[in-house]
Amino acid sequence: MDEELVTVRNCNYLHEAEFIKSVLDADGIDADIPDAYMAGVQPALGVMGTGGIRVRVRSSDLEKAQQTLAAVIQAE
C-alpha cells in the first residue's frame, strides 16, 4: 500500500475490525488494521476512549469501501 491510507471504520474490538477487513478483502479492497498488535496487548483499546481500532484503506478505495460496508453491515 503505497498510496495514502484513510480510516474507513473505527471498531471497539479487534474481532470487529478483523470482520470489517475480511468484508473489504472479499470485495477486492486492500485493508489494514494498524492497531492490531496494540489491541492484542491491550484488548480494551477500542473501548477506553482512544478512538478505537482503525481499519484503513487506500484513499482511492474509500468510496467503494464505504459502499461495500453499507451493503453488508447495518448502520449503527
mmJSON file of the N, C-alpha and C atoms, coordinates in Angstrom:
{"data_MODEL":{"atom_site":{
"group_PDB":["ATOM","ATOM","ATOM","ATOM","ATOM","ATOM","ATOM","ATOM","ATOM","ATOM","ATOM","ATOM","ATOM","ATOM","ATOM","ATOM","ATOM","ATOM","ATOM","ATOM","ATOM","ATOM","ATOM","ATOM","ATOM","ATOM","ATOM","ATOM","ATOM","ATOM","ATOM","ATOM","ATOM","ATOM","ATOM","ATOM","ATOM","ATOM","ATOM","ATOM","ATOM","ATOM","ATOM","ATOM","ATOM","ATOM","ATOM","ATOM","ATOM","ATOM","ATOM","ATOM","ATOM","ATOM","ATOM","ATOM","ATOM","ATOM","ATOM","ATOM","ATOM","ATOM","ATOM","ATOM","ATOM","ATOM","ATOM","ATOM","ATOM","ATOM","ATOM","ATOM","ATOM","ATOM","ATOM","ATOM","ATOM","ATOM","ATOM","ATOM","ATOM","ATOM","ATOM","ATOM","ATOM","ATOM","ATOM","ATOM","ATOM","ATOM","ATOM","ATOM","ATOM","ATOM","ATOM","ATOM","ATOM","ATOM","ATOM","ATOM","ATOM","ATOM","ATOM","ATOM","ATOM","ATOM","ATOM","ATOM","ATOM","ATOM","ATOM","ATOM","ATOM","ATOM","ATOM","ATOM","ATOM","ATOM","ATOM","ATOM","ATOM","ATOM","ATOM","ATOM","ATOM","ATOM","ATOM","ATOM","ATOM","ATOM","ATOM","ATOM","ATOM","ATOM","ATOM","ATOM","ATOM","ATOM","ATOM","ATOM","ATOM","ATOM","ATOM","ATOM","ATOM","ATOM","ATOM","ATOM","ATOM","ATOM","ATOM","ATOM","ATOM","ATOM","ATOM","ATOM","ATOM","ATOM","ATOM","ATOM","ATOM","ATOM","ATOM","ATOM","ATOM","ATOM","ATOM","ATOM","ATOM","ATOM","ATOM","ATOM","ATOM","ATOM","ATOM","ATOM","ATOM","ATOM","ATOM","ATOM","ATOM","ATOM","ATOM","ATOM","ATOM","ATOM","ATOM","ATOM","ATOM","ATOM","ATOM","ATOM","ATOM","ATOM","ATOM","ATOM","ATOM","ATOM","ATOM","ATOM","ATOM","ATOM","ATOM","ATOM","ATOM","ATOM","ATOM","ATOM","ATOM","ATOM","ATOM","ATOM","ATOM","ATOM","ATOM","ATOM","ATOM","ATOM","ATOM","ATOM","ATOM","ATOM","ATOM","ATOM","ATOM","ATOM","ATOM","ATOM"],
"id":[1,2,3,4,5,6,7,8,9,10,11,12,13,14,15,16,17,18,19,20,21,22,23,24,25,26,27,28,29,30,31,32,33,34,35,36,37,38,39,40,41,42,43,44,45,46,47,48,49,50,51,52,53,54,55,56,57,58,59,60,61,62,63,64,65,66,67,68,69,70,71,72,73,74,75,76,77,78,79,80,81,82,83,84,85,86,87,88,89,90,91,92,93,94,95,96,97,98,99,100,101,102,103,104,105,106,107,108,109,110,111,112,113,114,115,116,117,118,119,120,121,122,123,124,125,126,127,128,129,130,131,132,133,134,135,136,137,138,139,140,141,142,143,144,145,146,147,148,149,150,151,152,153,154,155,156,157,158,159,160,161,162,163,164,165,166,167,168,169,170,171,172,173,174,175,176,177,178,179,180,181,182,183,184,185,186,187,188,189,190,191,192,193,194,195,196,197,198,199,200,201,202,203,204,205,206,207,208,209,210,211,212,213,214,215,216,217,218,219,220,221,222,223,224,225,226,227,228],
"type_symbol":["N","C","C","N","C","C","N","C","C","N","C","C","N","C","C","N","C","C","N","C","C","N","C","C","N","C","C","N","C","C","N","C","C","N","C","C","N","C","C","N","C","C","N","C","C","N","C","C","N","C","C","N","C","C","N","C","C","N","C","C","N","C","C","N","C","C","N","C","C","N","C","C","N","C","C","N","C","C","N","C","C","N","C","C","N","C","C","N","C","C","N","C","C","N","C","C","N","C","C","N","C","C","N","C","C","N","C","C","N","C","C","N","C","C","N","C","C","N","C","C","N","C","C","N","C","C","N","C","C","N","C","C","N","C","C","N","C","C","N","C","C","N","C","C","N","C","C","N","C","C","N","C","C","N","C","C","N","C","C","N","C","C","N","C","C","N","C","C","N","C","C","N","C","C","N","C","C","N","C","C","N","C","C","N","C","C","N","C","C","N","C","C","N","C","C","N","C","C","N","C","C","N","C","C","N","C","C","N","C","C","N","C","C","N","C","C","N","C","C","N","C","C","N","C","C","N","C","C"],
"label_atom_id":["N","CA","C","N","CA","C","N","CA","C","N","CA","C","N","CA","C","N","CA","C","N","CA","C","N","CA","C","N","CA","C","N","CA","C","N","CA","C","N","CA","C","N","CA","C","N","CA","C","N","CA","C","N","CA","C","N","CA","C","N","CA","C","N","CA","C","N","CA","C","N","CA","C","N","CA","C","N","CA","C","N","CA","C","N","CA","C","N","CA","C","N","CA","C","N","CA","C","N","CA","C","N","CA","C","N","CA","C","N","CA","C","N","CA","C","N","CA","C","N","CA","C","N","CA","C","N","CA","C","N","CA","C","N","CA","C","N","CA","C","N","CA","C","N","CA","C","N","CA","C","N","CA","C","N","CA","C","N","CA","C","N","CA","C","N","CA","C","N","CA","C","N","CA","C","N","CA","C","N","CA","C","N","CA","C","N","CA","C","N","CA","C","N","CA","C","N","CA","C","N","CA","C","N","CA","C","N","CA","C","N","CA","C","N","CA","C","N","CA","C","N","CA","C","N","CA","C","N","CA","C","N","CA","C","N","CA","C","N","CA","C","N","CA","C","N","CA","C","N","CA","C","N","CA","C","N","CA","C","N","CA","C","N","CA","C"],
"label_alt_id":[null,null,null,null,null,null,null,null,null,null,null,null,null,null,null,null,null,null,null,null,null,null,null,null,null,null,null,null,null,null,null,null,null,null,null,null,null,null,null,null,null,null,null,null,null,null,null,null,null,null,null,null,null,null,null,null,null,null,null,null,null,null,null,null,null,null,null,null,null,null,null,null,null,null,null,null,null,null,null,null,null,null,null,null,null,null,null,null,null,null,null,null,null,null,null,null,null,null,null,null,null,null,null,null,null,null,null,null,null,null,null,null,null,null,null,null,null,null,null,null,null,null,null,null,null,null,null,null,null,null,null,null,null,null,null,null,null,null,null,null,null,null,null,null,null,null,null,null,null,null,null,null,null,null,null,null,null,null,null,null,null,null,null,null,null,null,null,null,null,null,null,null,null,null,null,null,null,null,null,null,null,null,null,null,null,null,null,null,null,null,null,null,null,null,null,null,null,null,null,null,null,null,null,null,null,null,null,null,null,null,null,null,null,null,null,null,null,null,null,null,null,null,null,null,null,null,null,null],
"label_comp_id":["MET","MET","MET","ASP","ASP","ASP","GLU","GLU","GLU","GLU","GLU","GLU","LEU","LEU","LEU","VAL","VAL","VAL","THR","THR","THR","VAL","VAL","VAL","ARG","ARG","ARG","ASN","ASN","ASN","CYS","CYS","CYS","ASN","ASN","ASN","TYR","TYR","TYR","LEU","LEU","LEU","HIS","HIS","HIS","GLU","GLU","GLU","ALA","ALA","ALA","GLU","GLU","GLU","PHE","PHE","PHE","ILE","ILE","ILE","LYS","LYS","LYS","SER","SER","SER","VAL","VAL","VAL","LEU","LEU","LEU","ASP","ASP","ASP","ALA","ALA","ALA","ASP","ASP","ASP","GLY","GLY","GLY","ILE","ILE","ILE","ASP","ASP","ASP","ALA","ALA","ALA","ASP","ASP","ASP","ILE","ILE","ILE","PRO","PRO","PRO","ASP","ASP","ASP","ALA","ALA","ALA","TYR","TYR","TYR","MET","MET","MET","ALA","ALA","ALA","GLY","GLY","GLY","VAL","VAL","VAL","GLN","GLN","GLN","PRO","PRO","PRO","ALA","ALA","ALA","LEU","LEU","LEU","GLY","GLY","GLY","VAL","VAL","VAL","MET","MET","MET","GLY","GLY","GLY","THR","THR","THR","GLY","GLY","GLY","GLY","GLY","GLY","ILE","ILE","ILE","ARG","ARG","ARG","VAL","VAL","VAL","ARG","ARG","ARG","VAL","VAL","VAL","ARG","ARG","ARG","SER","SER","SER","SER","SER","SER","ASP","ASP","ASP","LEU","LEU","LEU","GLU","GLU","GLU","LYS","LYS","LYS","ALA","ALA","ALA","GLN","GLN","GLN","GLN","GLN","GLN","THR","THR","THR","LEU","LEU","LEU","ALA","ALA","ALA","ALA","ALA","ALA","VAL","VAL","VAL","ILE","ILE","ILE","GLN","GLN","GLN","ALA","ALA","ALA","GLU","GLU","GLU"],
"label_asym_id":["A","A","A","A","A","A","A","A","A","A","A","A","A","A","A","A","A","A","A","A","A","A","A","A","A","A","A","A","A","A","A","A","A","A","A","A","A","A","A","A","A","A","A","A","A","A","A","A","A","A","A","A","A","A","A","A","A","A","A","A","A","A","A","A","A","A","A","A","A","A","A","A","A","A","A","A","A","A","A","A","A","A","A","A","A","A","A","A","A","A","A","A","A","A","A","A","A","A","A","A","A","A","A","A","A","A","A","A","A","A","A","A","A","A","A","A","A","A","A","A","A","A","A","A","A","A","A","A","A","A","A","A","A","A","A","A","A","A","A","A","A","A","A","A","A","A","A","A","A","A","A","A","A","A","A","A","A","A","A","A","A","A","A","A","A","A","A","A","A","A","A","A","A","A","A","A","A","A","A","A","A","A","A","A","A","A","A","A","A","A","A","A","A","A","A","A","A","A","A","A","A","A","A","A","A","A","A","A","A","A","A","A","A","A","A","A","A","A","A","A","A","A","A","A","A","A","A","A"],
"label_entity_id":["1","1","1","1","1","1","1","1","1","1","1","1","1","1","1","1","1","1","1","1","1","1","1","1","1","1","1","1","1","1","1","1","1","1","1","1","1","1","1","1","1","1","1","1","1","1","1","1","1","1","1","1","1","1","1","1","1","1","1","1","1","1","1","1","1","1","1","1","1","1","1","1","1","1","1","1","1","1","1","1","1","1","1","1","1","1","1","1","1","1","1","1","1","1","1","1","1","1","1","1","1","1","1","1","1","1","1","1","1","1","1","1","1","1","1","1","1","1","1","1","1","1","1","1","1","1","1","1","1","1","1","1","1","1","1","1","1","1","1","1","1","1","1","1","1","1","1","1","1","1","1","1","1","1","1","1","1","1","1","1","1","1","1","1","1","1","1","1","1","1","1","1","1","1","1","1","1","1","1","1","1","1","1","1","1","1","1","1","1","1","1","1","1","1","1","1","1","1","1","1","1","1","1","1","1","1","1","1","1","1","1","1","1","1","1","1","1","1","1","1","1","1","1","1","1","1","1","1"],
"label_seq_id":[1,1,1,2,2,2,3,3,3,4,4,4,5,5,5,6,6,6,7,7,7,8,8,8,9,9,9,10,10,10,11,11,11,12,12,12,13,13,13,14,14,14,15,15,15,16,16,16,17,17,17,18,18,18,19,19,19,20,20,20,21,21,21,22,22,22,23,23,23,24,24,24,25,25,25,26,26,26,27,27,27,28,28,28,29,29,29,30,30,30,31,31,31,32,32,32,33,33,33,34,34,34,35,35,35,36,36,36,37,37,37,38,38,38,39,39,39,40,40,40,41,41,41,42,42,42,43,43,43,44,44,44,45,45,45,46,46,46,47,47,47,48,48,48,49,49,49,50,50,50,51,51,51,52,52,52,53,53,53,54,54,54,55,55,55,56,56,56,57,57,57,58,58,58,59,59,59,60,60,60,61,61,61,62,62,62,63,63,63,64,64,64,65,65,65,66,66,66,67,67,67,68,68,68,69,69,69,70,70,70,71,71,71,72,72,72,73,73,73,74,74,74,75,75,75,76,76,76],
"pdbx_PDB_ins_code":[null,null,null,null,null,null,null,null,null,null,null,null,null,null,null,null,null,null,null,null,null,null,null,null,null,null,null,null,null,null,null,null,null,null,null,null,null,null,null,null,null,null,null,null,null,null,null,null,null,null,null,null,null,null,null,null,null,null,null,null,null,null,null,null,null,null,null,null,null,null,null,null,null,null,null,null,null,null,null,null,null,null,null,null,null,null,null,null,null,null,null,null,null,null,null,null,null,null,null,null,null,null,null,null,null,null,null,null,null,null,null,null,null,null,null,null,null,null,null,null,null,null,null,null,null,null,null,null,null,null,null,null,null,null,null,null,null,null,null,null,null,null,null,null,null,null,null,null,null,null,null,null,null,null,null,null,null,null,null,null,null,null,null,null,null,null,null,null,null,null,null,null,null,null,null,null,null,null,null,null,null,null,null,null,null,null,null,null,null,null,null,null,null,null,null,null,null,null,null,null,null,null,null,null,null,null,null,null,null,null,null,null,null,null,null,null,null,null,null,null,null,null,null,null,null,null,null,null],
"Cartn_x":[0.843,0.0,0.888,1.152,1.992,1.183,-0.084,-0.948,-1.332,-1.76,-2.2,-3.332,-3.257,-4.285,-5.213,-6.506,-7.505,-8.344,-8.854,-9.669,-11.081,-11.515,-12.868,-13.819,-13.258,-14.1,-13.256,-13.828,-13.232,-14.071,-13.421,-14.115,-13.737,-14.637,-14.364,-13.513,-13.593,-12.886,-12.153,-11.067,-10.249,-11.041,-11.88,-12.642,-13.587,-14.097,-14.934,-14.098,-12.908,-12.023,-11.614,-11.348,-10.971,-12.132,-13.36,-14.527,-14.658,-14.524,-14.596,-13.526,-12.32,-11.22,-11.548,-12.112,-12.431,-13.52,-14.487,-15.531,-14.908,-14.029,-13.366,-12.454,-11.682,-10.794,-11.591,-12.751,-13.583,-14.081,-14.178,-14.609,-13.422,-12.225,-11.04,-10.433,-10.789,-10.266,-9.226,-7.994,-6.942,-7.231,-7.218,-7.472,-6.351,-6.18,-5.089,-5.652,-5.176,-5.551,-4.258,-3.908,-2.63,-2.571,-3.719,-3.765,-3.899,-3.752,-3.987,-3.054,-1.783,-0.847,-1.19,-1.415,-1.725,-3.027,-4.013,-5.285,-5.099,-4.147,-3.849,-3.201,-2.411,-1.734,-2.676,-3.461,-4.395,-5.797,-6.505,-7.795,-8.846,-8.789,-9.795,-9.446,-8.509,-8.059,-9.228,-10.137,-11.254,-12.262,-12.423,-13.461,-12.939,-11.674,-11.088,-10.998,-11.733,-11.724,-10.521,-9.822,-8.632,-8.953,-10.216,-10.582,-10.859,-10.625,-10.953,-9.832,-10.141,-9.205,-9.521,-8.573,-8.794,-8.681,-9.57,-9.46,-9.24,-8.118,-7.755,-7.732,-7.997,-7.943,-7.221,-6.868,-6.29,-7.332,-6.873,-7.814,-8.639,-8.063,-8.807,-9.877,-9.787,-10.773,-11.824,-11.725,-12.601,-14.082,-14.472,-15.892,-16.413,-15.653,-16.065,-16.15,-15.201,-15.202,-16.432,-16.777,-17.963,-19.231,-19.304,-20.462,-20.536,-19.395,-19.35,-19.821,-19.311,-19.7,-21.167,-21.663,-23.081,-23.98,-23.561,-24.365,-24.362,-23.33,-23.176,-23.534,-23.225,-23.375,-24.445,-25.358,-26.404,-25.806,-26.412,-25.937,-26.083,-25.13,-25.127,-26.07],
"Cartn_y":[-1.176,0.0,1.239,1.798,2.977,4.262,4.192,5.354,5.729,6.965,7.417,6.525,6.16,5.338,6.22,5.921,6.667,5.684,6.138,5.287,5.203,3.975,3.75,3.397,2.869,2.486,2.405,2.791,2.59,1.541,0.58,-0.514,-0.539,-1.078,-1.192,-2.4,-3.433,-4.676,-5.178,-5.887,-6.4,-7.33,-8.174,-9.101,-8.345,-7.197,-6.38,-5.827,-5.328,-4.791,-5.881,-7.069,-8.176,-8.577,-8.508,-8.792,-7.76,-6.482,-5.402,-5.615,-5.928,-6.173,-7.335,-8.404,-9.57,-9.245,-8.418,-7.996,-7.192,-6.279,-5.455,-6.301,-7.184,-8.066,-8.914,-9.404,-10.238,-9.465,-8.14,-7.304,-6.738,-7.24,-6.821,-5.516,-5.085,-3.834,-4.187,-3.758,-3.996,-3.151,-3.79,-3.082,-3.384,-2.479,-2.544,-2.26,-2.996,-2.73,-2.364,-1.075,-0.681,-0.869,-0.971,-1.094,-2.547,-3.511,-4.919,-5.402,-5.083,-5.54,-4.94,-3.647,-2.971,-3.484,-3.775,-4.303,-5.691,-6.455,-7.762,-7.658,-6.636,-6.418,-5.747,-4.812,-4.046,-4.223,-5.327,-5.637,-4.547,-3.719,-2.676,-1.401,-1.467,-0.294,0.481,-0.212,0.455,1.069,0.509,0.997,1.962,2.286,3.171,4.62,4.978,6.356,6.74,5.762,6.054,6.266,6.225,6.401,5.088,4.008,2.707,2.092,0.949,0.187,0.54,1.142,1.658,0.572,0.672,-0.116,0.916,0.764,1.748,1.126,1.969,1.579,2.679,2.394,3.432,4.529,5.755,6.869,6.702,6.11,5.909,4.823,3.992,2.927,3.307,4.496,4.867,4.79,5.375,5.386,3.966,3.155,1.768,1.005,1.24,0.565,0.956,2.221,2.677,2.043,1.947,1.319,-0.163,-0.831,-2.255,-2.485,-1.699,-1.866,-1.526,-0.512,-0.142,-1.255,-1.978,-3.061,-4.295,-4.453,-5.67,-5.463,-4.306,-4.049,-2.995,-3.292,-2.327,-1.113,0.029,1.274,1.203,1.805,1.784,2.822],
"Cartn_z":[0.0,0.0,0.0,-1.156,-1.265,-1.182,-1.505,-1.503,-0.069,0.11,1.441,1.946,3.223,3.839,4.664,4.598,5.353,6.155,7.262,8.119,7.56,7.34,6.843,7.982,9.067,10.212,11.475,12.598,13.922,14.63,15.243,15.914,17.388,18.193,19.623,19.956,19.143,19.44,18.204,18.429,17.335,16.429,16.992,16.139,15.2,15.618,14.738,13.587,13.902,12.868,11.882,12.392,11.512,10.602,11.118,10.284,9.168,9.528,8.532,7.469,7.897,6.957,6.038,6.567,5.734,4.714,5.092,4.155,3.012,3.358,2.334,1.454,2.073,1.303,0.311,0.739,-0.132,-1.351,-1.226,-2.347,-3.118,-2.839,-3.584,-3.106,-1.903,-1.352,-0.288,-0.502,0.492,1.721,2.882,4.13,5.116,6.057,7.018,8.417,9.417,10.81,11.541,11.551,12.145,13.654,14.293,15.748,16.209,15.311,15.645,16.752,16.663,17.69,19.048,19.062,20.323,20.915,20.07,20.564,21.155,20.629,21.189,22.564,22.751,24.03,25.026,24.538,25.368,24.786,25.116,24.486,24.604,25.615,25.795,25.034,24.108,23.351,22.765,22.15,21.489,22.428,23.592,24.488,25.543,25.504,26.513,26.052,25.018,24.576,23.742,23.171,22.384,20.913,20.559,19.164,18.469,19.133,18.568,17.768,17.235,16.409,14.959,14.294,12.943,11.886,10.909,9.677,8.581,7.864,6.853,5.463,4.476,3.063,2.297,1.064,0.203,0.001,-0.079,-0.263,-1.534,-2.565,-3.81,-3.684,-2.643,-2.414,-1.376,-0.808,0.301,-0.058,-1.158,-1.53,-1.752,-2.475,-2.71,-1.385,-0.489,0.812,1.623,1.616,2.342,1.772,0.448,-0.191,0.151,0.133,0.457,1.888,2.806,4.204,4.436,3.755,3.889,3.398,2.367,1.818,2.699,3.508,4.308,5.777,6.296,7.725,7.956,8.859,9.191,9.86,9.587,10.202,11.713,12.381,13.849,14.393],
"occupancy":[1.0,1.0,1.0,1.0,1.0,1.0,1.0,1.0,1.0,1.0,1.0,1.0,1.0,1.0,1.0,1.0,1.0,1.0,1.0,1.0,1.0,1.0,1.0,1.0,1.0,1.0,1.0,1.0,1.0,1.0,1.0,1.0,1.0,1.0,1.0,1.0,1.0,1.0,1.0,1.0,1.0,1.0,1.0,1.0,1.0,1.0,1.0,1.0,1.0,1.0,1.0,1.0,1.0,1.0,1.0,1.0,1.0,1.0,1.0,1.0,1.0,1.0,1.0,1.0,1.0,1.0,1.0,1.0,1.0,1.0,1.0,1.0,1.0,1.0,1.0,1.0,1.0,1.0,1.0,1.0,1.0,1.0,1.0,1.0,1.0,1.0,1.0,1.0,1.0,1.0,1.0,1.0,1.0,1.0,1.0,1.0,1.0,1.0,1.0,1.0,1.0,1.0,1.0,1.0,1.0,1.0,1.0,1.0,1.0,1.0,1.0,1.0,1.0,1.0,1.0,1.0,1.0,1.0,1.0,1.0,1.0,1.0,1.0,1.0,1.0,1.0,1.0,1.0,1.0,1.0,1.0,1.0,1.0,1.0,1.0,1.0,1.0,1.0,1.0,1.0,1.0,1.0,1.0,1.0,1.0,1.0,1.0,1.0,1.0,1.0,1.0,1.0,1.0,1.0,1.0,1.0,1.0,1.0,1.0,1.0,1.0,1.0,1.0,1.0,1.0,1.0,1.0,1.0,1.0,1.0,1.0,1.0,1.0,1.0,1.0,1.0,1.0,1.0,1.0,1.0,1.0,1.0,1.0,1.0,1.0,1.0,1.0,1.0,1.0,1.0,1.0,1.0,1.0,1.0,1.0,1.0,1.0,1.0,1.0,1.0,1.0,1.0,1.0,1.0,1.0,1.0,1.0,1.0,1.0,1.0,1.0,1.0,1.0,1.0,1.0,1.0,1.0,1.0,1.0,1.0,1.0,1.0,1.0,1.0,1.0,1.0,1.0,1.0],
"B_iso_or_equiv":[0.0,0.0,0.0,0.0,0.0,0.0,0.0,0.0,0.0,0.0,0.0,0.0,0.0,0.0,0.0,0.0,0.0,0.0,0.0,0.0,0.0,0.0,0.0,0.0,0.0,0.0,0.0,0.0,0.0,0.0,0.0,0.0,0.0,0.0,0.0,0.0,0.0,0.0,0.0,0.0,0.0,0.0,0.0,0.0,0.0,0.0,0.0,0.0,0.0,0.0,0.0,0.0,0.0,0.0,0.0,0.0,0.0,0.0,0.0,0.0,0.0,0.0,0.0,0.0,0.0,0.0,0.0,0.0,0.0,0.0,0.0,0.0,0.0,0.0,0.0,0.0,0.0,0.0,0.0,0.0,0.0,0.0,0.0,0.0,0.0,0.0,0.0,0.0,0.0,0.0,0.0,0.0,0.0,0.0,0.0,0.0,0.0,0.0,0.0,0.0,0.0,0.0,0.0,0.0,0.0,0.0,0.0,0.0,0.0,0.0,0.0,0.0,0.0,0.0,0.0,0.0,0.0,0.0,0.0,0.0,0.0,0.0,0.0,0.0,0.0,0.0,0.0,0.0,0.0,0.0,0.0,0.0,0.0,0.0,0.0,0.0,0.0,0.0,0.0,0.0,0.0,0.0,0.0,0.0,0.0,0.0,0.0,0.0,0.0,0.0,0.0,0.0,0.0,0.0,0.0,0.0,0.0,0.0,0.0,0.0,0.0,0.0,0.0,0.0,0.0,0.0,0.0,0.0,0.0,0.0,0.0,0.0,0.0,0.0,0.0,0.0,0.0,0.0,0.0,0.0,0.0,0.0,0.0,0.0,0.0,0.0,0.0,0.0,0.0,0.0,0.0,0.0,0.0,0.0,0.0,0.0,0.0,0.0,0.0,0.0,0.0,0.0,0.0,0.0,0.0,0.0,0.0,0.0,0.0,0.0,0.0,0.0,0.0,0.0,0.0,0.0,0.0,0.0,0.0,0.0,0.0,0.0,0.0,0.0,0.0,0.0,0.0,0.0],
"pdbx_formal_charge":[null,null,null,null,null,null,null,null,null,null,null,null,null,null,null,null,null,null,null,null,null,null,null,null,null,null,null,null,null,null,null,null,null,null,null,null,null,null,null,null,null,null,null,null,null,null,null,null,null,null,null,null,null,null,null,null,null,null,null,null,null,null,null,null,null,null,null,null,null,null,null,null,null,null,null,null,null,null,null,null,null,null,null,null,null,null,null,null,null,null,null,null,null,null,null,null,null,null,null,null,null,null,null,null,null,null,null,null,null,null,null,null,null,null,null,null,null,null,null,null,null,null,null,null,null,null,null,null,null,null,null,null,null,null,null,null,null,null,null,null,null,null,null,null,null,null,null,null,null,null,null,null,null,null,null,null,null,null,null,null,null,null,null,null,null,null,null,null,null,null,null,null,null,null,null,null,null,null,null,null,null,null,null,null,null,null,null,null,null,null,null,null,null,null,null,null,null,null,null,null,null,null,null,null,null,null,null,null,null,null,null,null,null,null,null,null,null,null,null,null,null,null,null,null,null,null,null,null],
"auth_seq_id":[1,1,1,2,2,2,3,3,3,4,4,4,5,5,5,6,6,6,7,7,7,8,8,8,9,9,9,10,10,10,11,11,11,12,12,12,13,13,13,14,14,14,15,15,15,16,16,16,17,17,17,18,18,18,19,19,19,20,20,20,21,21,21,22,22,22,23,23,23,24,24,24,25,25,25,26,26,26,27,27,27,28,28,28,29,29,29,30,30,30,31,31,31,32,32,32,33,33,33,34,34,34,35,35,35,36,36,36,37,37,37,38,38,38,39,39,39,40,40,40,41,41,41,42,42,42,43,43,43,44,44,44,45,45,45,46,46,46,47,47,47,48,48,48,49,49,49,50,50,50,51,51,51,52,52,52,53,53,53,54,54,54,55,55,55,56,56,56,57,57,57,58,58,58,59,59,59,60,60,60,61,61,61,62,62,62,63,63,63,64,64,64,65,65,65,66,66,66,67,67,67,68,68,68,69,69,69,70,70,70,71,71,71,72,72,72,73,73,73,74,74,74,75,75,75,76,76,76],
"auth_comp_id":["MET","MET","MET","ASP","ASP","ASP","GLU","GLU","GLU","GLU","GLU","GLU","LEU","LEU","LEU","VAL","VAL","VAL","THR","THR","THR","VAL","VAL","VAL","ARG","ARG","ARG","ASN","ASN","ASN","CYS","CYS","CYS","ASN","ASN","ASN","TYR","TYR","TYR","LEU","LEU","LEU","HIS","HIS","HIS","GLU","GLU","GLU","ALA","ALA","ALA","GLU","GLU","GLU","PHE","PHE","PHE","ILE","ILE","ILE","LYS","LYS","LYS","SER","SER","SER","VAL","VAL","VAL","LEU","LEU","LEU","ASP","ASP","ASP","ALA","ALA","ALA","ASP","ASP","ASP","GLY","GLY","GLY","ILE","ILE","ILE","ASP","ASP","ASP","ALA","ALA","ALA","ASP","ASP","ASP","ILE","ILE","ILE","PRO","PRO","PRO","ASP","ASP","ASP","ALA","ALA","ALA","TYR","TYR","TYR","MET","MET","MET","ALA","ALA","ALA","GLY","GLY","GLY","VAL","VAL","VAL","GLN","GLN","GLN","PRO","PRO","PRO","ALA","ALA","ALA","LEU","LEU","LEU","GLY","GLY","GLY","VAL","VAL","VAL","MET","MET","MET","GLY","GLY","GLY","THR","THR","THR","GLY","GLY","GLY","GLY","GLY","GLY","ILE","ILE","ILE","ARG","ARG","ARG","VAL","VAL","VAL","ARG","ARG","ARG","VAL","VAL","VAL","ARG","ARG","ARG","SER","SER","SER","SER","SER","SER","ASP","ASP","ASP","LEU","LEU","LEU","GLU","GLU","GLU","LYS","LYS","LYS","ALA","ALA","ALA","GLN","GLN","GLN","GLN","GLN","GLN","THR","THR","THR","LEU","LEU","LEU","ALA","ALA","ALA","ALA","ALA","ALA","VAL","VAL","VAL","ILE","ILE","ILE","GLN","GLN","GLN","ALA","ALA","ALA","GLU","GLU","GLU"],
"auth_asym_id":["A","A","A","A","A","A","A","A","A","A","A","A","A","A","A","A","A","A","A","A","A","A","A","A","A","A","A","A","A","A","A","A","A","A","A","A","A","A","A","A","A","A","A","A","A","A","A","A","A","A","A","A","A","A","A","A","A","A","A","A","A","A","A","A","A","A","A","A","A","A","A","A","A","A","A","A","A","A","A","A","A","A","A","A","A","A","A","A","A","A","A","A","A","A","A","A","A","A","A","A","A","A","A","A","A","A","A","A","A","A","A","A","A","A","A","A","A","A","A","A","A","A","A","A","A","A","A","A","A","A","A","A","A","A","A","A","A","A","A","A","A","A","A","A","A","A","A","A","A","A","A","A","A","A","A","A","A","A","A","A","A","A","A","A","A","A","A","A","A","A","A","A","A","A","A","A","A","A","A","A","A","A","A","A","A","A","A","A","A","A","A","A","A","A","A","A","A","A","A","A","A","A","A","A","A","A","A","A","A","A","A","A","A","A","A","A","A","A","A","A","A","A","A","A","A","A","A","A"],
"auth_atom_id":["N","CA","C","N","CA","C","N","CA","C","N","CA","C","N","CA","C","N","CA","C","N","CA","C","N","CA","C","N","CA","C","N","CA","C","N","CA","C","N","CA","C","N","CA","C","N","CA","C","N","CA","C","N","CA","C","N","CA","C","N","CA","C","N","CA","C","N","CA","C","N","CA","C","N","CA","C","N","CA","C","N","CA","C","N","CA","C","N","CA","C","N","CA","C","N","CA","C","N","CA","C","N","CA","C","N","CA","C","N","CA","C","N","CA","C","N","CA","C","N","CA","C","N","CA","C","N","CA","C","N","CA","C","N","CA","C","N","CA","C","N","CA","C","N","CA","C","N","CA","C","N","CA","C","N","CA","C","N","CA","C","N","CA","C","N","CA","C","N","CA","C","N","CA","C","N","CA","C","N","CA","C","N","CA","C","N","CA","C","N","CA","C","N","CA","C","N","CA","C","N","CA","C","N","CA","C","N","CA","C","N","CA","C","N","CA","C","N","CA","C","N","CA","C","N","CA","C","N","CA","C","N","CA","C","N","CA","C","N","CA","C","N","CA","C","N","CA","C","N","CA","C","N","CA","C","N","CA","C","N","CA","C","N","CA","C"],
"pdbx_PDB_model_num":[1,1,1,1,1,1,1,1,1,1,1,1,1,1,1,1,1,1,1,1,1,1,1,1,1,1,1,1,1,1,1,1,1,1,1,1,1,1,1,1,1,1,1,1,1,1,1,1,1,1,1,1,1,1,1,1,1,1,1,1,1,1,1,1,1,1,1,1,1,1,1,1,1,1,1,1,1,1,1,1,1,1,1,1,1,1,1,1,1,1,1,1,1,1,1,1,1,1,1,1,1,1,1,1,1,1,1,1,1,1,1,1,1,1,1,1,1,1,1,1,1,1,1,1,1,1,1,1,1,1,1,1,1,1,1,1,1,1,1,1,1,1,1,1,1,1,1,1,1,1,1,1,1,1,1,1,1,1,1,1,1,1,1,1,1,1,1,1,1,1,1,1,1,1,1,1,1,1,1,1,1,1,1,1,1,1,1,1,1,1,1,1,1,1,1,1,1,1,1,1,1,1,1,1,1,1,1,1,1,1,1,1,1,1,1,1,1,1,1,1,1,1,1,1,1,1,1,1]
}}}
